[in-house]
Amino acid sequence: MHEQIFEIRIVISESVFRMRSILHVDMNNFYASVECLYRPEIRNHPVAVAGDPLNRHGIILAKNMIAKKLGVTTGEAIWEAKRKAPGLVLVPPDYKKYLHFSRMAREIYYEYSDQVEAFGLDENWIDLTQSLPYLHSDPVSVANTIRRRVKEELGVTVSVGVSFNKIFAKLGSDLKKPDATTIIPYERFREIVWPLPVGDLLYVGRSTARKLELIAVNTIGDLARTDVAVLRRRLGKWGEILWLFANGMDTSPVRKISESEQIKSIGNGTTCPRDLQTEQDVRLVFTVLAESVAARLRDCCVKCQGVQIFLRDNALFTLSRQKKMEYPCCTSGPILETAMELFRQHYRWQKPLRSLSLSAIYLVTANRHMQLSLFDDTAEQLLVQEQIEKTIDMLRYRFGHNAVLRASALLDPKLTGFNPKEDHTIHPYSYFR
């Protein structure tokens, strides 16, 4: 029965979704490009935006094209970047400016479609399928017009991918930079996409790529031609989804920003390998869950205004409590502390705990609420922490979940050695609909 449903889904995918017209717009070297606008004297030098230029152990958050050509990479240590580019100009991040430019860019995109989905501050998908008849234009012309307008009106360049689904549109915007339009039509996607390294496909991180290499899957074409059953055994349901992506069968819609508000909660839970006996045990597990929930909030471009915890002891008695937060956030710190506050207030330790769950509730779209609180000191601190955690997201995406761990995770690896985000993947597409 499952195989029949799978085959029907494939037929629908090829007959309907290949007719879509989707853009992915990526603002080139976004943070560094914005900084160079405000400081034109550094424009012709290697420039990097760094978390703390005064701290030699800080990391590179973004770099301009000159620094990139010298080998500077996002996520590396400042001392390492300076060794590659001795004349590197370091600039502290200014998130107010980046939010402002991100909002102005989206205002341009909305002139061409009401279906615009943010993918971080500097990237957006735009579905032109319904709006093209009213624009009396074609996708490539619209893409080039958007490139020109962003460059003229904002002073930064963008790369645009044009394709029939979100995955290939994103891939197209990555293929040619800066200031370029790349088209991946349905008729030629095998010719263009399949020779590329499998790691170029969205959501194939370094860890997944290594697993695929073990079964001789090195290119996207290799992935597309691999038996789905083999991929399921190696990667679980995720293997099937990546197979669909490689074969051009991403059917995910471009979500309007308002649709994000329809998500009611984002949560993770775990049954612990041993019963939890102390508050420190509980904090260790909640820390891992809070990091996962916060990362998933960022993936969905939403923030939470409340936290809910669910506790089950070894006699299977359950307790659930929730609390509103003063500020909407998508970082692990406030989520963790709110969870621990609820725990201390309501759990009496009559028995050891067997399982914990943590959910972010009262979700709101990320950008709107950041803008409302821009001039508040606490909101400013949350923005800084958010950028730090986004950098950690990037490092984990590239090098695997264990590339960055809290020191507390080493206190009891048996309790903390799980990755709830990987076990409960949030798919930004409608595969399961």
C-alpha positions as CSV (number, residue, x, y, z in Angstrom):
1,M,0.0,0.0,0.0
2,H,2.8,2.4,0.9
3,E,4.5,1.8,-2.4
4,Q,1.3,2.5,-4.3
5,I,0.9,5.8,-2.5
6,F,4.5,6.6,-3.1
7,E,4.1,6.0,-6.9
8,I,0.9,8.2,-7.0
9,R,2.8,11.0,-5.3
10,I,5.5,10.8,-7.9
11,V,3.0,11.1,-10.8
12,I,1.3,14.1,-9.2
13,S,4.7,15.7,-8.6
14,E,5.8,15.4,-12.2
15,S,2.5,16.5,-13.8
16,V,1.7,19.4,-11.6
17,F,4.6,20.8,-9.7
18,R,7.0,21.0,-12.7
19,M,4.8,23.8,-14.0
20,R,5.6,26.1,-11.1
21,S,7.9,29.2,-11.4
22,I,9.9,29.7,-8.3
23,L,12.8,32.1,-7.5
24,H,15.3,31.9,-4.8
25,V,17.0,35.3,-4.1
26,D,20.2,35.2,-2.1
27,M,21.8,38.5,-1.0
28,N,25.5,38.1,-1.7
29,N,27.9,38.3,1.3
30,F,25.0,40.1,3.0
31,Y,26.5,41.3,6.3
32,A,29.8,42.3,4.8
33,S,28.1,44.0,1.8
34,V,26.0,46.1,4.1
35,E,29.0,47.1,6.2
36,C,30.9,48.2,3.0
37,L,28.0,50.4,2.1
38,Y,28.4,52.4,5.3
39,R,32.2,52.3,5.1
40,P,33.2,52.7,1.4
41,E,36.8,53.1,2.3
42,I,37.1,49.4,3.1
43,R,35.2,48.2,0.0
44,N,38.3,47.2,-1.9
45,H,39.9,45.4,1.1
46,P,39.2,41.9,2.5
47,V,36.4,42.5,5.0
48,A,34.9,40.1,7.6
49,V,32.1,40.6,10.1
50,A,33.3,39.0,13.3
51,G,31.5,38.3,16.6
52,D,34.2,40.1,18.7
53,P,37.1,41.6,16.7
54,L,38.9,42.4,20.0
55,N,38.9,38.7,21.0
56,R,41.4,36.6,19.0
57,H,39.3,33.6,19.8
58,G,36.2,35.1,18.1
59,I,34.8,33.6,14.9
60,I,34.0,34.9,11.4
61,L,30.3,35.5,10.9
62,A,30.5,36.7,7.3
63,K,33.0,37.9,4.7
64,N,33.1,39.8,1.4
65,M,34.1,38.4,-1.9
66,I,37.7,39.6,-1.6
67,A,38.2,37.8,1.7
68,K,36.5,34.7,0.3
69,K,39.0,34.5,-2.6
70,L,41.8,34.6,0.0
71,G,40.3,31.5,1.6
72,V,38.5,33.1,4.6
73,T,35.5,31.0,5.6
74,T,32.5,31.6,7.7
75,G,32.8,30.0,11.2
76,E,36.6,29.9,11.4
77,A,38.6,31.6,14.1
78,I,39.7,35.2,13.6
79,W,43.4,34.3,14.1
80,E,43.0,31.7,11.4
81,A,41.3,34.1,9.0
82,K,44.0,36.8,9.6
83,R,46.7,34.2,8.7
84,K,45.1,33.7,5.3
85,A,44.4,37.4,4.8
86,P,46.9,39.6,6.7
87,G,45.1,42.8,5.8
88,L,41.7,41.6,6.9
89,V,39.4,44.4,8.1
90,L,37.2,43.2,11.0
91,V,33.9,44.8,11.6
92,P,31.5,44.1,14.5
93,P,28.0,43.0,13.5
94,D,25.2,45.5,13.5
95,Y,21.9,43.5,13.4
96,K,19.7,46.6,13.3
97,K,21.1,47.4,9.9
98,Y,20.8,43.9,8.6
99,L,17.2,43.6,9.7
100,H,16.5,47.0,8.0
101,F,18.0,45.9,4.7
102,S,16.3,42.5,4.9
103,R,12.9,44.2,5.3
104,M,13.5,46.6,2.4
105,A,14.5,43.7,0.1
106,R,11.3,41.8,1.0
107,E,9.3,44.9,0.2
108,I,10.7,44.7,-3.3
109,Y,9.9,41.0,-3.6
110,Y,6.3,41.6,-2.5
111,E,5.7,43.8,-5.6
112,Y,6.0,40.6,-7.7
113,S,4.1,38.0,-5.6
114,D,2.4,37.7,-2.2
115,Q,4.0,34.3,-1.8
116,V,7.4,35.1,-0.3
117,E,9.1,32.8,2.2
118,A,12.1,33.9,4.2
119,F,15.0,31.5,4.7
120,G,17.0,33.5,7.2
121,L,17.6,37.3,6.8
122,D,19.3,37.2,3.5
123,E,17.5,34.6,1.5
124,N,13.9,34.3,0.2
125,W,11.8,32.1,-2.0
126,I,9.3,33.8,-4.3
127,D,6.5,31.8,-6.1
128,L,5.6,33.6,-9.3
129,T,3.2,30.9,-10.6
130,Q,0.0,32.8,-10.0
131,S,1.3,36.3,-10.5
132,L,3.1,36.0,-13.9
133,P,-0.1,36.5,-15.9
134,Y,-0.7,39.8,-14.2
135,L,2.9,40.9,-14.5
136,H,2.9,40.1,-18.3
137,S,6.4,38.8,-17.9
138,D,8.4,35.6,-17.5
139,P,10.4,34.2,-14.5
140,V,13.8,35.1,-15.9
141,S,12.8,38.7,-16.7
142,V,11.4,39.1,-13.2
143,A,14.5,37.6,-11.7
144,N,16.7,40.0,-13.6
145,T,14.5,43.0,-12.7
146,I,14.7,42.1,-9.0
147,R,18.5,41.8,-9.3
148,R,18.7,45.2,-10.9
149,R,16.3,46.9,-8.4
150,V,18.0,45.5,-5.3
151,K,21.4,46.7,-6.6
152,E,20.1,50.1,-7.5
153,E,17.8,50.7,-4.6
154,L,19.7,49.0,-1.8
155,G,23.3,49.0,-3.0
156,V,23.9,45.2,-2.6
157,T,23.9,42.4,-5.1
158,V,21.8,39.3,-5.2
159,S,22.0,36.0,-7.0
160,V,18.7,34.4,-8.2
161,G,17.9,30.8,-8.9
162,V,15.0,30.2,-11.2
163,S,13.4,26.7,-11.3
164,F,10.2,24.7,-10.9
165,N,10.7,23.9,-7.2
166,K,12.3,25.4,-4.1
167,I,15.2,23.0,-3.8
168,F,16.5,23.6,-7.3
169,A,15.8,27.3,-7.1
170,K,18.0,27.5,-4.0
171,L,20.7,25.4,-5.8
172,G,20.5,27.7,-8.8
173,S,21.2,30.8,-6.6
174,D,24.3,29.0,-5.2
175,L,25.8,28.1,-8.6
176,K,26.7,31.5,-9.9
177,K,27.7,34.4,-7.6
178,P,27.7,37.4,-7.3
179,D,25.0,39.3,-9.1
180,A,23.8,36.5,-11.4
181,T,20.7,34.6,-12.5
182,T,20.8,30.8,-13.0
183,I,18.0,28.9,-14.6
184,I,17.3,25.2,-13.9
185,P,14.4,24.2,-16.1
186,Y,12.6,20.9,-15.7
187,E,13.7,19.8,-19.2
188,R,17.4,20.2,-18.3
189,F,17.6,19.6,-14.5
190,R,19.3,16.2,-14.9
191,E,22.0,17.7,-17.2
192,I,22.6,20.7,-14.8
193,V,22.0,19.2,-11.4
194,W,23.0,15.6,-11.4
195,P,26.8,16.1,-12.0
196,L,27.1,18.3,-8.9
197,P,28.5,17.0,-5.6
198,V,25.7,15.5,-3.4
199,G,26.7,18.0,-0.7
200,D,25.5,20.9,-2.9
201,L,21.9,19.7,-2.4
202,L,20.0,21.6,0.3
203,Y,19.8,19.7,3.6
204,V,22.7,17.4,2.7
205,G,25.2,18.4,5.4
206,R,28.7,17.1,5.8
207,S,27.5,14.3,8.1
208,T,24.8,13.1,5.7
209,A,27.3,13.4,2.7
210,R,29.7,11.1,4.6
211,K,27.0,8.5,5.1
212,L,26.1,8.6,1.4
213,E,29.8,8.3,0.3
214,L,29.9,5.0,2.2
215,I,27.4,3.6,-0.4
216,A,29.2,5.3,-3.4
217,V,26.8,8.2,-3.6
218,N,29.0,11.1,-4.5
219,T,26.9,13.2,-6.8
220,I,23.3,14.3,-6.9
221,G,22.8,12.0,-9.9
222,D,24.2,9.1,-7.9
223,L,21.6,9.9,-5.2
224,A,18.8,10.1,-7.8
225,R,19.7,6.7,-9.2
226,T,20.1,4.9,-5.9
227,D,17.4,2.4,-4.9
228,V,15.0,4.2,-2.4
229,A,15.1,1.1,-0.2
230,V,18.8,1.4,0.2
231,L,18.5,5.1,1.2
232,R,15.8,4.3,3.7
233,R,18.0,1.7,5.4
234,R,20.9,4.2,5.5
235,L,19.1,7.4,6.4
236,G,15.5,6.4,7.4
237,K,12.6,8.5,6.0
238,W,15.1,11.3,5.3
239,G,16.7,9.1,2.6
240,E,13.5,8.9,0.8
241,I,12.9,12.6,0.9
242,L,16.4,13.4,-0.4
243,W,15.8,10.9,-3.2
244,L,12.7,12.9,-4.2
245,F,14.7,16.1,-4.1
246,A,17.4,14.7,-6.3
247,N,14.8,13.6,-8.8
248,G,13.2,17.0,-9.0
249,M,10.1,16.0,-6.9
250,D,10.2,18.7,-4.2
251,T,6.5,19.6,-3.9
252,S,6.8,22.0,-1.0
253,P,4.9,25.3,-1.3
254,V,6.4,28.7,-0.8
255,R,4.8,29.7,2.5
256,K,3.5,33.2,3.0
257,I,5.0,34.7,6.2
258,S,1.6,34.8,7.8
259,E,1.3,31.1,7.4
260,S,4.1,30.6,9.9
261,E,1.6,31.9,12.6
262,Q,-0.5,28.8,12.0
263,I,2.2,26.6,13.6
264,K,0.9,26.2,17.2
265,S,4.0,24.8,18.8
266,I,7.4,23.3,18.3
267,G,8.7,20.7,20.7
268,N,11.0,17.8,21.5
269,G,11.0,15.1,24.1
270,T,13.0,12.1,25.1
271,T,12.8,9.0,27.3
272,C,16.0,9.1,29.2
273,P,18.5,6.2,29.2
274,R,18.3,6.2,33.0
275,D,15.9,7.7,35.6
276,L,16.6,11.3,36.5
277,Q,17.4,11.7,40.2
278,T,18.6,15.3,40.6
279,E,17.9,18.8,39.3
280,Q,21.3,18.7,37.5
281,D,20.1,15.6,35.6
282,V,17.0,17.5,34.5
283,R,18.9,20.6,33.5
284,L,21.3,18.5,31.4
285,V,18.4,17.0,29.4
286,F,16.4,20.2,29.2
287,T,19.6,21.9,27.8
288,V,19.7,19.5,24.9
289,L,16.0,19.8,24.2
290,A,16.1,23.7,24.5
291,E,18.9,23.8,21.9
292,S,16.9,21.6,19.5
293,V,13.7,23.6,19.9
294,A,15.4,26.9,19.5
295,A,17.1,25.7,16.3
296,R,13.8,24.5,14.9
297,L,12.2,27.8,15.7
298,R,15.0,29.5,13.6
299,D,14.4,27.0,10.8
300,C,10.8,28.0,10.7
301,C,11.5,31.7,11.0
302,V,9.3,32.0,14.1
303,K,9.8,32.9,17.8
304,C,8.0,31.7,20.9
305,Q,6.4,33.7,23.6
306,G,5.9,30.8,25.9
307,V,7.3,27.5,27.1
308,Q,5.5,24.3,28.1
309,I,7.1,21.3,29.9
310,F,5.8,17.8,30.2
311,L,7.2,15.4,32.8
312,R,6.7,11.7,33.4
313,D,8.1,9.8,36.4
314,N,9.0,6.2,36.7
315,A,5.5,5.3,37.9
316,L,4.1,6.9,34.7
317,F,2.6,9.9,36.5
318,T,2.5,12.9,34.2
319,L,2.7,16.6,34.8
320,S,2.4,19.4,32.3
321,R,2.9,23.2,33.0
322,Q,3.4,26.2,30.8
323,K,4.3,29.9,31.1
324,K,4.4,33.0,29.0
325,M,7.7,34.8,28.4
326,E,8.3,38.6,28.5
327,Y,10.0,38.6,25.1
328,P,9.6,36.5,22.0
329,C,12.7,34.5,21.4
330,C,14.3,31.8,19.3
331,T,17.4,31.2,21.4
332,S,18.0,28.3,23.9
333,G,18.9,30.3,27.0
334,P,15.5,31.9,27.8
335,I,13.7,28.7,26.8
336,L,15.9,26.6,29.1
337,E,15.6,29.0,32.1
338,T,11.8,29.2,31.7
339,A,11.6,25.4,31.6
340,M,13.8,25.1,34.7
341,E,11.7,27.8,36.5
342,L,8.5,25.8,35.7
343,F,10.2,22.6,36.9
344,R,11.3,24.0,40.2
345,Q,7.9,25.5,40.9
346,H,5.9,22.5,40.2
347,Y,7.8,19.2,40.6
348,R,8.1,17.8,44.1
349,W,10.5,14.8,43.5
350,Q,8.1,12.2,44.8
351,K,9.7,9.8,42.3
352,P,12.6,9.9,39.8
353,L,11.7,11.1,36.3
354,R,11.7,8.9,33.2
355,S,11.0,11.3,30.3
356,L,10.9,15.0,29.6
357,S,9.4,17.1,26.9
358,L,9.8,20.8,26.1
359,S,7.7,22.8,23.7
360,A,7.9,26.4,22.4
361,I,4.3,27.8,22.4
362,Y,2.6,31.1,21.4
363,L,4.6,31.3,18.2
364,V,4.9,34.5,16.2
365,T,6.8,35.4,13.0
366,A,10.4,36.3,13.7
367,N,11.0,39.5,11.8
368,R,8.0,41.4,12.9
369,H,8.6,41.1,16.6
370,M,12.4,41.7,16.3
371,Q,11.6,45.1,14.7
372,L,9.1,46.0,17.4
373,S,11.7,45.7,20.1
374,L,14.8,46.9,18.3
375,F,15.6,49.7,20.7
376,D,15.2,47.6,23.9
377,D,18.5,46.5,25.6
378,T,17.2,43.0,26.3
379,A,16.0,42.6,22.8
380,E,19.4,43.7,21.6
381,Q,21.0,41.0,23.8
382,L,18.7,38.4,22.3
383,L,19.6,39.4,18.8
384,V,23.3,39.0,19.6
385,Q,22.7,35.6,21.1
386,E,20.5,34.6,18.2
387,Q,23.4,35.3,15.8
388,I,25.7,33.2,17.9
389,E,23.3,30.3,17.8
390,K,22.8,30.7,14.1
391,T,26.5,30.4,13.7
392,I,26.4,27.2,15.7
393,D,23.5,26.0,13.5
394,M,25.8,26.5,10.5
395,L,28.8,24.7,12.1
396,R,26.6,21.8,13.0
397,Y,25.1,21.7,9.5
398,R,28.5,21.6,8.0
399,F,30.4,19.4,10.4
400,G,27.8,17.4,12.3
401,H,25.9,17.9,15.5
402,N,28.8,17.1,17.8
403,A,31.0,19.7,16.2
404,V,29.8,22.2,18.8
405,L,28.8,21.0,22.3
406,R,28.3,22.7,25.6
407,A,30.8,21.8,28.3
408,S,27.9,20.6,30.4
409,A,27.2,17.9,27.9
410,L,30.5,16.3,29.0
411,L,29.2,15.9,32.6
412,D,27.1,12.9,31.6
413,P,27.4,11.9,27.9
414,K,24.9,9.1,28.4
415,L,22.2,11.6,29.3
416,T,23.1,14.2,26.7
417,G,24.4,12.1,23.8
418,F,21.3,12.4,21.6
419,N,20.2,14.9,18.9
420,P,16.5,15.5,19.1
421,K,16.5,17.8,16.1
422,E,17.8,15.0,13.9
423,D,15.4,12.5,15.4
424,H,12.4,14.8,14.9
425,T,13.2,16.6,11.7
426,I,11.0,19.6,10.8
427,H,10.6,19.5,7.0
428,P,10.1,22.9,5.4
429,Y,8.0,21.3,2.6
430,S,4.7,19.5,2.3
431,Y,5.9,16.0,1.6
432,F,3.7,14.5,4.3
433,R,0.5,16.3,3.3
